Amino acid sequence: MAQLKWHGIEAQLQFSATESASAAEKIKEIAYSVDADLIVMGAYGHNRMRELFFGGATRDLLIGCETAVLMMH
């Protein structure tokens, strides 16, 4: 966070537990609630079988997200 601040970026860190929503849905919910301009996250691929059973936050976040998303692998 200090490095972001040094570059003039005012970032906020949010922690939230959820039992019912997917990780992507929770990220979108928080981003909308704080009126975020940008969501920054890592983008990691998993094998197709794992994603079939457990889903993929990367893919799910891109579907219907109204906030800009910066992903880095």
Biopython code that builds the backbone (N, CA, C, O; Angstrom):
import numpy as np
from Bio.PDB.StructureBuilder import StructureBuilder

atoms = [
    (1, "MET", "N", (0.824, -1.191, 0.000)),
    (1, "MET", "CA", (0.000, 0.000, 0.000)),
    (1, "MET", "C", (0.868, 1.255, 0.000)),
    (1, "MET", "O", (0.514, 2.252, -0.630)),
    (2, "ALA", "N", (1.993, 1.214, 0.696)),
    (2, "ALA", "CA", (2.866, 2.382, 0.766)),
    (2, "ALA", "C", (3.397, 2.744, -0.621)),
    (2, "ALA", "O", (3.518, 3.923, -0.956)),
    (3, "GLN", "N", (3.712, 1.729, -1.423)),
    (3, "GLN", "CA", (4.233, 1.996, -2.761)),
    (3, "GLN", "C", (3.158, 2.630, -3.640)),
    (3, "GLN", "O", (3.461, 3.523, -4.431)),
    (4, "LEU", "N", (1.921, 2.188, -3.518)),
    (4, "LEU", "CA", (0.840, 2.806, -4.272)),
    (4, "LEU", "C", (0.661, 4.266, -3.864)),
    (4, "LEU", "O", (0.493, 5.140, -4.714)),
    (5, "LYS", "N", (0.698, 4.520, -2.571)),
    (5, "LYS", "CA", (0.548, 5.889, -2.065)),
    (5, "LYS", "C", (1.675, 6.778, -2.571)),
    (5, "LYS", "O", (1.449, 7.943, -2.899)),
    (6, "TRP", "N", (2.884, 6.239, -2.637)),
    (6, "TRP", "CA", (4.035, 6.989, -3.121)),
    (6, "TRP", "C", (3.811, 7.436, -4.570)),
    (6, "TRP", "O", (4.310, 8.480, -4.990)),
    (7, "HIS", "N", (3.054, 6.633, -5.327)),
    (7, "HIS", "CA", (2.742, 6.973, -6.718)),
    (7, "HIS", "C", (1.445, 7.782, -6.843)),
    (7, "HIS", "O", (0.956, 7.997, -7.952)),
    (8, "GLY", "N", (0.895, 8.222, -5.728)),
    (8, "GLY", "CA", (-0.303, 9.053, -5.756)),
    (8, "GLY", "C", (-1.600, 8.291, -5.891)),
    (8, "GLY", "O", (-2.630, 8.877, -6.226)),
    (9, "ILE", "N", (-1.570, 6.993, -5.637)),
    (9, "ILE", "CA", (-2.775, 6.168, -5.742)),
    (9, "ILE", "C", (-3.362, 5.980, -4.356)),
    (9, "ILE", "O", (-2.702, 5.466, -3.453)),
    (10, "GLU", "N", (-4.597, 6.398, -4.197)),
    (10, "GLU", "CA", (-5.280, 6.242, -2.910)),
    (10, "GLU", "C", (-6.068, 4.930, -2.946)),
    (10, "GLU", "O", (-7.202, 4.890, -3.423)),
    (11, "ALA", "N", (-5.464, 3.875, -2.444)),
    (11, "ALA", "CA", (-6.073, 2.546, -2.471)),
    (11, "ALA", "C", (-6.616, 2.180, -1.100)),
    (11, "ALA", "O", (-6.130, 2.660, -0.076)),
    (12, "GLN", "N", (-7.622, 1.329, -1.093)),
    (12, "GLN", "CA", (-8.193, 0.825, 0.146)),
    (12, "GLN", "C", (-8.136, -0.692, 0.126)),
    (12, "GLN", "O", (-8.371, -1.324, -0.904)),
    (13, "LEU", "N", (-7.825, -1.258, 1.261)),
    (13, "LEU", "CA", (-7.805, -2.707, 1.402)),
    (13, "LEU", "C", (-9.061, -3.115, 2.153)),
    (13, "LEU", "O", (-9.369, -2.554, 3.205)),
    (14, "GLN", "N", (-9.790, -4.091, 1.617)),
    (14, "GLN", "CA", (-11.036, -4.551, 2.227)),
    (14, "GLN", "C", (-10.954, -6.045, 2.481)),
    (14, "GLN", "O", (-10.529, -6.811, 1.616)),
    (15, "PHE", "N", (-11.365, -6.455, 3.678)),
    (15, "PHE", "CA", (-11.474, -7.873, 4.013)),
    (15, "PHE", "C", (-12.946, -8.173, 4.228)),
    (15, "PHE", "O", (-13.662, -7.400, 4.865)),
    (16, "SER", "N", (-13.390, -9.295, 3.695)),
    (16, "SER", "CA", (-14.789, -9.659, 3.851)),
    (16, "SER", "C", (-14.938, -11.173, 3.741)),
    (16, "SER", "O", (-14.380, -11.795, 2.837)),
    (17, "ALA", "N", (-15.678, -11.748, 4.646)),
    (17, "ALA", "CA", (-15.957, -13.181, 4.612)),
    (17, "ALA", "C", (-17.341, -13.392, 4.015)),
    (17, "ALA", "O", (-18.256, -12.595, 4.224)),
    (18, "THR", "N", (-17.471, -14.472, 3.276)),
    (18, "THR", "CA", (-18.769, -14.781, 2.691)),
    (18, "THR", "C", (-18.961, -16.295, 2.664)),
    (18, "THR", "O", (-18.007, -17.052, 2.485)),
    (19, "GLU", "N", (-20.171, -16.709, 2.840)),
    (19, "GLU", "CA", (-20.472, -18.130, 2.768)),
    (19, "GLU", "C", (-21.332, -18.453, 1.557)),
    (19, "GLU", "O", (-21.353, -19.595, 1.097)),
    (20, "SER", "N", (-22.043, -17.457, 1.038)),
    (20, "SER", "CA", (-22.996, -17.762, -0.026)),
    (20, "SER", "C", (-22.569, -17.260, -1.399)),
    (20, "SER", "O", (-22.890, -17.893, -2.404)),
    (21, "ALA", "N", (-21.867, -16.159, -1.468)),
    (21, "ALA", "CA", (-21.498, -15.597, -2.775)),
    (21, "ALA", "C", (-20.146, -16.137, -3.230)),
    (21, "ALA", "O", (-19.313, -16.523, -2.410)),
    (22, "SER", "N", (-19.940, -16.160, -4.542)),
    (22, "SER", "CA", (-18.644, -16.564, -5.075)),
    (22, "SER", "C", (-17.637, -15.447, -4.818)),
    (22, "SER", "O", (-18.020, -14.323, -4.495)),
    (23, "ALA", "N", (-16.365, -15.755, -4.959)),
    (23, "ALA", "CA", (-15.322, -14.745, -4.759)),
    (23, "ALA", "C", (-15.516, -13.581, -5.721)),
    (23, "ALA", "O", (-15.389, -12.422, -5.325)),
    (24, "ALA", "N", (-15.820, -13.875, -6.978)),
    (24, "ALA", "CA", (-16.013, -12.818, -7.971)),
    (24, "ALA", "C", (-17.200, -11.933, -7.615)),
    (24, "ALA", "O", (-17.112, -10.709, -7.719)),
    (25, "GLU", "N", (-18.303, -12.534, -7.197)),
    (25, "GLU", "CA", (-19.477, -11.748, -6.819)),
    (25, "GLU", "C", (-19.177, -10.848, -5.630)),
    (25, "GLU", "O", (-19.619, -9.699, -5.598)),
    (26, "LYS", "N", (-18.434, -11.353, -4.655)),
    (26, "LYS", "CA", (-18.085, -10.561, -3.477)),
    (26, "LYS", "C", (-17.163, -9.405, -3.857)),
    (26, "LYS", "O", (-17.327, -8.294, -3.354)),
    (27, "ILE", "N", (-16.197, -9.655, -4.740)),
    (27, "ILE", "CA", (-15.300, -8.585, -5.194)),
    (27, "ILE", "C", (-16.108, -7.489, -5.891)),
    (27, "ILE", "O", (-15.907, -6.303, -5.632)),
    (28, "LYS", "N", (-17.021, -7.892, -6.774)),
    (28, "LYS", "CA", (-17.865, -6.903, -7.469)),
    (28, "LYS", "C", (-18.732, -6.129, -6.472)),
    (28, "LYS", "O", (-18.870, -4.911, -6.580)),
    (29, "GLU", "N", (-19.309, -6.831, -5.516)),
    (29, "GLU", "CA", (-20.166, -6.196, -4.509)),
    (29, "GLU", "C", (-19.399, -5.113, -3.743)),
    (29, "GLU", "O", (-19.904, -4.007, -3.555)),
    (30, "ILE", "N", (-18.187, -5.435, -3.307)),
    (30, "ILE", "CA", (-17.377, -4.467, -2.558)),
    (30, "ILE", "C", (-16.973, -3.308, -3.461)),
    (30, "ILE", "O", (-17.036, -2.152, -3.043)),
    (31, "ALA", "N", (-16.561, -3.600, -4.686)),
    (31, "ALA", "CA", (-16.155, -2.545, -5.616)),
    (31, "ALA", "C", (-17.300, -1.569, -5.870)),
    (31, "ALA", "O", (-17.085, -0.357, -5.898)),
    (32, "TYR", "N", (-18.505, -2.082, -6.053)),
    (32, "TYR", "CA", (-19.655, -1.217, -6.273)),
    (32, "TYR", "C", (-19.993, -0.411, -5.026)),
    (32, "TYR", "O", (-20.366, 0.758, -5.128)),
    (33, "SER", "N", (-19.867, -1.016, -3.859)),
    (33, "SER", "CA", (-20.247, -0.326, -2.620)),
    (33, "SER", "C", (-19.319, 0.836, -2.285)),
    (33, "SER", "O", (-19.740, 1.797, -1.640)),
    (34, "VAL", "N", (-18.054, 0.760, -2.718)),
    (34, "VAL", "CA", (-17.110, 1.863, -2.442)),
    (34, "VAL", "C", (-16.911, 2.740, -3.676)),
    (34, "VAL", "O", (-16.059, 3.628, -3.679)),
    (35, "ASP", "N", (-17.698, 2.491, -4.722)),
    (35, "ASP", "CA", (-17.621, 3.249, -5.974)),
    (35, "ASP", "C", (-16.200, 3.226, -6.536)),
    (35, "ASP", "O", (-15.655, 4.266, -6.906)),
    (36, "ALA", "N", (-15.608, 2.036, -6.595)),
    (36, "ALA", "CA", (-14.233, 1.870, -7.071)),
    (36, "ALA", "C", (-14.126, 2.215, -8.555)),
    (36, "ALA", "O", (-15.041, 1.943, -9.333)),
    (37, "ASP", "N", (-13.009, 2.812, -8.933)),
    (37, "ASP", "CA", (-12.734, 3.127, -10.325)),
    (37, "ASP", "C", (-12.066, 1.960, -11.039)),
    (37, "ASP", "O", (-12.174, 1.824, -12.258)),
    (38, "LEU", "N", (-11.366, 1.109, -10.264)),
    (38, "LEU", "CA", (-10.569, 0.047, -10.855)),
    (38, "LEU", "C", (-10.423, -1.118, -9.878)),
    (38, "LEU", "O", (-10.216, -0.910, -8.682)),
    (39, "ILE", "N", (-10.530, -2.329, -10.387)),
    (39, "ILE", "CA", (-10.251, -3.534, -9.620)),
    (39, "ILE", "C", (-8.944, -4.097, -10.167)),
    (39, "ILE", "O", (-8.831, -4.334, -11.370)),
    (40, "VAL", "N", (-7.966, -4.311, -9.309)),
    (40, "VAL", "CA", (-6.678, -4.869, -9.715)),
    (40, "VAL", "C", (-6.555, -6.253, -9.096)),
    (40, "VAL", "O", (-6.734, -6.417, -7.889)),
    (41, "MET", "N", (-6.250, -7.253, -9.924)),
    (41, "MET", "CA", (-6.150, -8.613, -9.408)),
    (41, "MET", "C", (-5.227, -9.452, -10.273)),
    (41, "MET", "O", (-4.972, -9.122, -11.431)),
    (42, "GLY", "N", (-4.741, -10.513, -9.714)),
    (42, "GLY", "CA", (-3.959, -11.475, -10.463)),
    (42, "GLY", "C", (-4.888, -12.355, -11.265)),
    (42, "GLY", "O", (-6.007, -12.634, -10.835)),
    (43, "ALA", "N", (-4.440, -12.795, -12.424)),
    (43, "ALA", "CA", (-5.235, -13.679, -13.274)),
    (43, "ALA", "C", (-4.475, -14.982, -13.435)),
    (43, "ALA", "O", (-3.422, -15.023, -14.072)),
    (44, "TYR", "N", (-5.004, -16.030, -12.865)),
    (44, "TYR", "CA", (-4.327, -17.314, -12.905)),
    (44, "TYR", "C", (-5.246, -18.352, -13.512)),
    (44, "TYR", "O", (-6.413, -18.464, -13.136)),
    (45, "GLY", "N", (-4.719, -19.097, -14.440)),
    (45, "GLY", "CA", (-5.496, -20.166, -15.057)),
    (45, "GLY", "C", (-5.272, -21.478, -14.316)),
    (45, "GLY", "O", (-4.192, -21.726, -13.779)),
    (46, "HIS", "N", (-6.282, -22.295, -14.294)),
    (46, "HIS", "CA", (-6.196, -23.627, -13.691)),
    (46, "HIS", "C", (-6.627, -24.623, -14.765)),
    (46, "HIS", "O", (-7.183, -24.242, -15.795)),
    (47, "ASN", "N", (-6.367, -25.878, -14.513)),
    (47, "ASN", "CA", (-6.768, -26.847, -15.523)),
    (47, "ASN", "C", (-8.294, -26.859, -15.662)),
    (47, "ASN", "O", (-9.020, -26.495, -14.736)),
    (48, "ARG", "N", (-8.753, -27.278, -16.817)),
    (48, "ARG", "CA", (-10.182, -27.194, -17.142)),
    (48, "ARG", "C", (-11.060, -28.013, -16.197)),
    (48, "ARG", "O", (-12.183, -27.609, -15.894)),
    (49, "MET", "N", (-10.566, -29.146, -15.732)),
    (49, "MET", "CA", (-11.350, -29.992, -14.827)),
    (49, "MET", "C", (-11.591, -29.267, -13.506)),
    (49, "MET", "O", (-12.704, -29.284, -12.980)),
    (50, "ARG", "N", (-10.550, -28.629, -12.969)),
    (50, "ARG", "CA", (-10.702, -27.907, -11.701)),
    (50, "ARG", "C", (-11.690, -26.750, -11.855)),
    (50, "ARG", "O", (-12.536, -26.534, -10.987)),
    (51, "GLU", "N", (-11.583, -26.008, -12.960)),
    (51, "GLU", "CA", (-12.489, -24.883, -13.176)),
    (51, "GLU", "C", (-13.918, -25.345, -13.412)),
    (51, "GLU", "O", (-14.863, -24.642, -13.055)),
    (52, "LEU", "N", (-14.086, -26.522, -14.010)),
    (52, "LEU", "CA", (-15.421, -27.066, -14.225)),
    (52, "LEU", "C", (-16.130, -27.290, -12.893)),
    (52, "LEU", "O", (-17.309, -26.965, -12.753)),
    (53, "PHE", "N", (-15.407, -27.852, -11.905)),
    (53, "PHE", "CA", (-16.010, -28.153, -10.613)),
    (53, "PHE", "C", (-16.036, -26.962, -9.657)),
    (53, "PHE", "O", (-17.012, -26.773, -8.932)),
    (54, "PHE", "N", (-14.984, -26.168, -9.651)),
    (54, "PHE", "CA", (-14.873, -25.098, -8.654)),
    (54, "PHE", "C", (-15.101, -23.706, -9.214)),
    (54, "PHE", "O", (-15.240, -22.756, -8.444)),
    (55, "GLY", "N", (-15.143, -23.559, -10.521)),
    (55, "GLY", "CA", (-15.323, -22.246, -11.123)),
    (55, "GLY", "C", (-14.005, -21.490, -11.176)),
    (55, "GLY", "O", (-12.988, -21.961, -10.668)),
    (56, "GLY", "N", (-14.029, -20.336, -11.784)),
    (56, "GLY", "CA", (-12.830, -19.522, -11.889)),
    (56, "GLY", "C", (-13.163, -18.075, -11.601)),
    (56, "GLY", "O", (-13.976, -17.477, -12.306)),
    (57, "ALA", "N", (-12.548, -17.498, -10.575)),
    (57, "ALA", "CA", (-12.832, -16.110, -10.196)),
    (57, "ALA", "C", (-12.452, -15.148, -11.312)),
    (57, "ALA", "O", (-13.136, -14.147, -11.526)),
    (58, "THR", "N", (-11.367, -15.440, -12.025)),
    (58, "THR", "CA", (-10.930, -14.568, -13.112)),
    (58, "THR", "C", (-12.017, -14.449, -14.174)),
    (58, "THR", "O", (-12.419, -13.344, -14.539)),
    (59, "ARG", "N", (-12.481, -15.571, -14.658)),
    (59, "ARG", "CA", (-13.523, -15.583, -15.685)),
    (59, "ARG", "C", (-14.817, -14.965, -15.163)),
    (59, "ARG", "O", (-15.441, -14.147, -15.838)),
    (60, "ASP", "N", (-15.208, -15.361, -13.971)),
    (60, "ASP", "CA", (-16.461, -14.874, -13.403)),
    (60, "ASP", "C", (-16.450, -13.375, -13.155)),
    (60, "ASP", "O", (-17.484, -12.721, -13.289)),
    (61, "LEU", "N", (-15.301, -12.820, -12.797)),
    (61, "LEU", "CA", (-15.232, -11.386, -12.536)),
    (61, "LEU", "C", (-15.421, -10.588, -13.822)),
    (61, "LEU", "O", (-16.014, -9.509, -13.802)),
    (62, "LEU", "N", (-14.926, -11.106, -14.924)),
    (62, "LEU", "CA", (-15.042, -10.398, -16.194)),
    (62, "LEU", "C", (-16.460, -10.413, -16.757)),
    (62, "LEU", "O", (-16.811, -9.563, -17.575)),
    (63, "ILE", "N", (-17.269, -11.366, -16.328)),
    (63, "ILE", "CA", (-18.637, -11.473, -16.833)),
    (63, "ILE", "C", (-19.520, -10.460, -16.112)),
    (63, "ILE", "O", (-19.785, -10.594, -14.917)),
    (64, "GLY", "N", (-19.965, -9.464, -16.834)),
    (64, "GLY", "CA", (-20.913, -8.496, -16.295)),
    (64, "GLY", "C", (-20.353, -7.525, -15.283)),
    (64, "GLY", "O", (-21.124, -6.945, -14.519)),
    (65, "CYS", "N", (-19.053, -7.319, -15.239)),
    (65, "CYS", "CA", (-18.475, -6.374, -14.289)),
    (65, "CYS", "C", (-18.532, -4.971, -14.887)),
    (65, "CYS", "O", (-18.063, -4.753, -16.004)),
    (66, "GLU", "N", (-19.101, -4.025, -14.153)),
    (66, "GLU", "CA", (-19.254, -2.654, -14.633)),
    (66, "GLU", "C", (-18.070, -1.773, -14.256)),
    (66, "GLU", "O", (-17.998, -0.620, -14.681)),
    (67, "THR", "N", (-17.143, -2.301, -13.464)),
    (67, "THR", "CA", (-15.947, -1.565, -13.059)),
    (67, "THR", "C", (-14.776, -2.048, -13.909)),
    (67, "THR", "O", (-14.696, -3.227, -14.254)),
    (68, "ALA", "N", (-13.866, -1.131, -14.245)),
    (68, "ALA", "CA", (-12.682, -1.519, -15.005)),
    (68, "ALA", "C", (-11.866, -2.519, -14.200)),
    (68, "ALA", "O", (-11.743, -2.388, -12.983)),
    (69, "VAL", "N", (-11.306, -3.522, -14.880)),
    (69, "VAL", "CA", (-10.531, -4.576, -14.225)),
    (69, "VAL", "C", (-9.161, -4.655, -14.877)),
    (69, "VAL", "O", (-9.053, -4.786, -16.096)),
    (70, "LEU", "N", (-8.110, -4.577, -14.058)),
    (70, "LEU", "CA", (-6.739, -4.758, -14.524)),
    (70, "LEU", "C", (-6.253, -6.096, -13.980)),
    (70, "LEU", "O", (-6.179, -6.301, -12.768)),
    (71, "MET", "N", (-5.927, -6.996, -14.892)),
    (71, "MET", "CA", (-5.461, -8.320, -14.477)),
    (71, "MET", "C", (-4.025, -8.519, -14.941)),
    (71, "MET", "O", (-3.632, -8.073, -16.019)),
    (72, "MET", "N", (-3.262, -9.192, -14.111)),
    (72, "MET", "CA", (-1.874, -9.472, -14.445)),
    (72, "MET", "C", (-1.583, -10.911, -14.092)),
    (72, "MET", "O", (-1.944, -11.382, -13.014)),
    (73, "HIS", "N", (-0.930, -11.607, -15.003)),
    (73, "HIS", "CA", (-0.594, -13.020, -14.773)),
    (73, "HIS", "C", (0.859, -13.131, -14.400)),
    (73, "HIS", "O", (1.353, -14.234, -14.163)),
]
sb = StructureBuilder()
sb.init_structure("model")
sb.init_model(0)
sb.init_chain("A")
sb.init_seg("    ")
for serial, (resi, resn, name, xyz) in enumerate(atoms, 1):
    if name == "N":
        sb.init_residue(resn, " ", resi, " ")
    sb.init_atom(name, np.array(xyz, "f"), 0.0, 1.0, " ", f" {name:<3s}", serial, name[0])
structure = sb.get_structure()
